[in-house]
Amino acid sequence: MTPDEERWAEALATQRIHGESGPAFIAERIGALALEGDEAGVARWKEIAQRFDQLGRGTLQ
């Protein structure tokens, strides 16, 4: 599985588990990782957030 495919899978899982609360969950993850100084984790969750947003708008690219 490529990193891009992993991000899509993570976005889909977040949508399935958290539904409309997904954006809040993602923001909490990004905030917690930022406080820990985990720049790679923050970048990963920002990528997941972009894909989650695309899922919600129905604009898969």
FENRAZI-V92444 format. One record per residue. SS is DSSP state (hx for helix, st for strand, lp for the rest). Layout:
BEGIN
SS  SS
END
This chain:
BEGIN
lp  lp  hx  hx  hx  hx  hx  hx  hx  hx  hx  hx  hx  hx  hx  hx  hx  hx  hx  hx  hx  hx  hx  hx  hx  hx  hx  hx  hx  hx  hx  hx  hx  hx  hx  hx  lp  lp  hx  hx  hx  hx  hx  hx  hx  hx  hx  hx  hx  hx  hx  hx  hx  hx  hx  hx  hx  lp  lp  lp  lp
END
